[in-house]
Amino acid sequence: MTDEQNDILSIADAAAYLTVSRSTLQHWRNVTRATGTQTGPVFLLMGRQIGYLRSDLLRWAQEQRHKTLPAVS
């Protein structure tokens, strides 16, 4: 793993990296906390600061890849 992959990104930088809003990241964290089901990328909690490893964001984004759209019922 390169040093760049180990970079800790702020919420704003992580949102920009994933092209989502900061509130979307917050929503994913809240859903994960409330349900225990990981919705968004894993995050770091350092005291009261939240951060994201670039490598975790990339891994999570790659896991979101689909060849087809899920069926809508």
Rosetta blueprint (number, residue, H / E / L):
1 M L
2 T L
3 D L
4 E L
5 Q L
6 N L
7 D L
8 I E
9 L E
10 S L
11 I H
12 A H
13 D H
14 A H
15 A H
16 A H
17 Y H
18 L H
19 T L
20 V L
21 S L
22 R H
23 S H
24 T H
25 L H
26 Q H
27 H H
28 W H
29 R H
30 N H
31 V H
32 T H
33 R H
34 A H
35 T H
36 G L
37 T L
38 Q L
39 T L
40 G L
41 P L
42 V L
43 F L
44 L E
45 L E
46 M E
47 G L
48 R L
49 Q E
50 I E
51 G E
52 Y E
53 L E
54 R H
55 S H
56 D H
57 L H
58 L H
59 R H
60 W H
61 A H
62 Q H
63 E H
64 Q L
65 R L
66 H L
67 K L
68 T L
69 L L
70 P L
71 A L
72 V L
73 S L
